[in-house]
Amino acid sequence: MRRATARKPSANRAPKRKPKLGQNFLVDAGAAHRIVEALGDVSNRTVIEIGPGRGVLTDALARRAKRVIGIELDRVLAAQLRMRYATRGNVEVLESDFVTAEFASMVGRRPGPLHDLRPTQPDTVDIVGNLPYYITSEIVLRILELHPHIERAVVMVQREVADRIASKPGSREYGLLSATTQLFARVEKLFTLPPEAFSPPPQVHSTVIRLTMAPRLGELRVEEEPFIGFLKLAFAQKRKTLANNLRVRYDAAAIRTAFKSAGVRPDVRAEAMSLEKTAAVFRTLATA
């Protein structure tokens, strides 16, 4: 399990050689155990591990899960992991990018020496991973996009990103990532690790969060793609009011009507809006 970050070199010494892709490997065995425990009982589950790195989590998962699929972008690490788990019939390592790989290509092969290519259709899978800082949002959004196929995800992110994902409407941290995540999942912050839990240590703390898929689309009476597009528009420029952001697409009179119908102030900003209020405005504008 690894994290990719950039580390600032000291001005008083020559910078050390940065690991390929900037990996920061989890070395705290206790933390690895807690992360796997947070998945719950996976004895009959398929678990996709994002960026297994040196296999600290993979070892634990291989003993507990029915099937483990490691998605590793680093070619050398992927090759090493394949050799390491060559005799484990329930572990497969794919050299791929989780963000761009098709779900069917990730889960559609059966592990084993012959790599049976017959497609499999698991009901849902679980996700675990130590997400690279530079692409955290893209990975989280990809997980949410795959929500029909995922039951839960336990991932480690930068502490500030975890705070943002779990933030509530009205707080400074609340934004597009917060709203999108909470549209599809229940968010729990589990525990935070210091830099010393990794090798080499990053310059920030990391927080493990659990996302339990619980889409609210039906409750809010919205369709997925149009509403996601609406959220992107609403949060396009945080310094602007919601009305100003929406004027890019909607008539000013229609916006005023939607705000009045939803009981929203004309000068409200997107970060102050609950998903319920945002959905109410969206529904009215969609029928204007």
C-alpha positions in Angstrom: 0.0 0.0 0.0 1.6 3.3 -1.1 0.9 6.9 -1.4 2.4 9.2 -4.1 3.3 12.7 -3.0 5.9 15.4 -3.7 8.4 16.1 -0.8 10.2 19.4 -0.5 14.0 19.1 -0.4 15.9 20.9 2.4 17.8 24.0 1.4 20.8 22.8 3.5 21.4 19.5 1.8 21.2 17.9 -1.6 17.8 16.4 -2.3 17.5 12.6 -2.0 16.5 10.6 -5.0 12.7 10.6 -5.1 11.2 7.1 -5.5 9.5 6.3 -8.8 6.1 8.0 -9.0 6.8 9.5 -5.5 5.7 6.5 -3.6 5.3 6.7 0.2 4.8 3.1 1.5 2.8 2.3 4.5 5.0 0.6 7.1 2.8 0.7 10.2 1.6 -2.9 10.5 -1.0 -2.0 13.1 -2.5 0.6 10.8 -2.6 -1.9 8.0 -4.5 -4.3 10.3 -7.0 -1.5 11.2 -7.6 -0.6 7.6 -8.4 -4.2 6.7 -10.6 -4.6 9.7 -12.6 -1.5 8.7 -13.8 -3.5 5.6 -15.6 -5.9 7.8 -16.1 -9.5 6.9 -14.7 -10.0 3.4 -14.5 -13.9 3.6 -17.0 -14.1 0.7 -16.1 -10.8 -0.9 -14.0 -9.5 -3.8 -11.7 -6.7 -2.7 -10.0 -4.3 -5.2 -6.9 -2.8 -3.8 -5.8 0.5 -5.4 -2.0 0.8 -5.5 -0.9 -2.3 -3.5 2.8 -1.1 -3.7 4.9 -3.5 -1.6 1.9 -5.6 -0.5 1.5 -4.7 3.2 -2.3 -4.6 2.9 -2.4 -7.3 0.2 -0.8 -9.8 2.7 -3.7 -9.3 5.1 -6.3 -9.2 2.4 -5.1 -12.5 0.9 -5.7 -14.2 4.2 -9.2 -12.8 4.7 -10.8 -12.1 1.4 -12.3 -14.6 -1.1 -10.7 -12.7 -3.9 -8.2 -9.8 -4.1 -7.5 -7.8 -7.2 -4.5 -5.4 -6.9 -4.5 -2.5 -9.4 -0.9 -1.3 -9.6 0.2 1.5 -12.0 4.0 1.0 -11.4 5.3 -1.7 -13.8 8.1 -2.9 -11.6 5.9 -3.1 -8.5 3.2 -4.9 -10.4 5.7 -7.5 -11.7 7.1 -8.0 -8.2 3.7 -8.5 -6.7 2.7 -11.0 -9.4 5.8 -13.1 -8.5 5.1 -12.7 -4.8 1.5 -14.0 -5.0 2.0 -16.4 -7.9 1.0 -19.3 -5.7 -2.0 -17.6 -4.1 -5.1 -18.6 -6.0 -7.2 -15.8 -4.7 -4.9 -12.9 -5.6 -4.4 -11.2 -9.0 -2.4 -8.2 -9.8 -3.2 -6.0 -12.8 -0.9 -3.4 -14.2 -3.4 -0.6 -14.8 -4.8 2.8 -13.8 -7.9 2.5 -11.6 -9.2 5.8 -12.9 -9.3 4.8 -16.6 -9.7 1.0 -16.4 -13.1 -0.3 -17.2 -14.8 -2.1 -14.3 -15.4 -5.2 -16.4 -11.7 -5.4 -17.2 -10.8 -5.2 -13.5 -13.2 -7.9 -12.2 -13.9 -10.0 -15.3 -10.9 -12.4 -15.0 -10.6 -15.3 -12.6 -7.3 -15.4 -10.7 -5.1 -18.4 -11.0 -2.2 -19.8 -13.1 -4.3 -20.1 -16.3 -6.1 -16.7 -15.8 -9.5 -18.0 -16.9 -11.0 -15.3 -19.1 -14.6 -16.3 -18.6 -16.4 -13.2 -17.3 -17.5 -13.0 -13.7 -20.3 -10.8 -12.4 -19.9 -10.3 -8.6 -22.8 -8.6 -7.0 -20.6 -5.9 -5.5 -17.0 -5.4 -4.6 -15.2 -3.6 -1.8 -12.4 -1.1 -2.4 -9.3 -0.4 -0.3 -6.3 1.8 -1.0 -3.8 4.4 0.1 -4.6 7.1 -2.5 -2.0 9.2 -4.2 -2.4 12.8 -3.2 -2.1 14.2 -6.7 -5.0 12.2 -8.0 -7.1 11.6 -4.9 -10.2 13.5 -6.1 -10.2 11.6 -9.5 -10.0 8.3 -7.7 -12.8 9.1 -5.2 -15.0 10.4 -8.1 -14.3 7.2 -10.0 -15.3 5.1 -7.0 -18.6 7.1 -6.7 -19.2 6.6 -10.4 -19.0 2.9 -9.9 -21.4 3.0 -6.9 -23.8 0.3 -8.3 -20.9 -2.2 -8.2 -19.3 -1.2 -4.8 -20.6 -1.8 -1.3 -17.9 0.1 0.6 -14.5 1.7 0.2 -11.9 2.2 2.9 -9.3 4.6 1.6 -6.5 6.7 3.0 -6.3 10.4 1.9 -4.6 13.5 3.0 -6.1 14.7 6.3 -7.3 18.0 4.8 -9.0 16.1 1.9 -10.8 13.9 4.4 -12.0 16.9 6.3 -13.3 18.3 3.0 -15.1 15.1 2.0 -16.8 14.9 5.4 -17.6 18.6 5.8 -21.2 19.8 6.1 -23.0 22.5 4.2 -22.2 26.0 5.5 -18.6 25.1 6.4 -15.6 26.6 4.6 -14.4 23.2 3.4 -17.8 22.1 1.8 -17.5 22.0 -1.9 -18.1 19.9 -5.0 -16.2 16.9 -3.7 -18.1 17.0 -0.4 -21.5 17.3 -2.1 -20.8 14.6 -4.7 -19.4 12.1 -2.2 -22.3 12.6 0.2 -24.8 12.3 -2.7 -23.6 8.7 -3.1 -22.2 7.5 0.2 -22.2 7.8 4.0 -18.8 9.2 5.0 -16.9 8.2 8.2 -13.5 9.4 9.3 -11.9 6.5 11.1 -8.4 7.4 12.2 -5.4 9.6 11.3 -1.8 8.5 10.8 1.3 10.6 11.2 4.0 10.9 8.5 6.1 8.3 10.4 3.7 5.6 9.4 5.2 5.8 5.9 8.5 5.3 4.2 9.7 7.8 3.2 7.5 10.0 5.4 5.3 12.6 3.6 5.0 16.1 5.0 1.3 15.7 6.0 -0.9 13.6 8.1 -3.2 11.0 6.4 -6.7 10.0 7.4 -8.5 6.8 6.7 -12.2 7.2 5.7 -14.9 4.7 5.0 -17.5 5.3 2.3 -20.6 3.1 2.5 -22.5 3.4 -0.7 -26.0 4.8 -0.1 -27.1 6.8 -3.1 -29.7 9.5 -2.5 -30.8 10.0 -6.1 -34.2 8.5 -5.5 -34.8 10.4 -2.3 -33.8 13.7 -3.9 -35.8 12.9 -7.0 -32.9 13.7 -9.4 -31.2 11.9 -12.2 -27.6 11.1 -11.8 -25.8 12.7 -14.8 -27.9 15.9 -15.0 -27.7 16.5 -11.3 -23.9 16.0 -11.2 -23.6 18.5 -14.0 -25.7 20.9 -12.0 -23.4 20.5 -9.0 -20.4 21.2 -11.1 -22.0 24.4 -12.4 -23.1 25.4 -8.9 -19.6 25.1 -7.5 -17.8 26.4 -10.7 -16.6 29.5 -8.9 -16.8 29.5 -5.2 -16.3 33.3 -4.9 -19.6 33.8 -6.8 -23.1 33.4 -5.5 -25.0 30.4 -6.6 -27.3 32.6 -8.8 -24.3 34.1 -10.6 -22.9 30.6 -11.3 -26.2 29.4 -12.6 -26.7 32.3 -15.0 -24.2 30.7 -17.3 -27.0 28.2 -18.2 -30.3 29.5 -16.9 -32.4 32.6 -17.3 -32.3 35.0 -14.3 -36.1 35.0 -13.9 -36.1 31.2 -13.8 -33.4 31.2 -11.1 -35.4 33.7 -9.0 -38.5 31.5 -9.3 -36.5 28.4 -8.4 -34.9 30.0 -5.4 -38.3 31.3 -4.1 -39.9 27.9 -4.5 -37.0 26.2 -2.6 -37.0 28.9 0.1 -33.4 30.0 -0.8 -32.0 33.4 -0.3 -31.0 35.3 -3.6 -27.4 35.8 -2.4 -26.7 32.2 -1.2 -23.5 30.5 -2.2 -23.4 26.9 -3.2 -21.4 25.8 -0.1 -24.2 26.9 2.1 -26.8 24.7 0.4 -27.8 21.3 1.6 -28.3 18.6 -1.0 -32.0 18.8 -0.4 -32.2 22.5 -1.2 -29.8 22.1 -4.1 -32.0 19.3 -5.5 -35.1 21.4 -5.1 -33.6 24.3 -7.1 -32.4 21.8 -9.7 -35.9 20.2 -10.1 -37.6 23.5 -10.6 -35.1 24.7 -13.1 -35.3 21.4 -15.0 -39.0 22.0 -15.6 -38.7 25.8 -16.4 
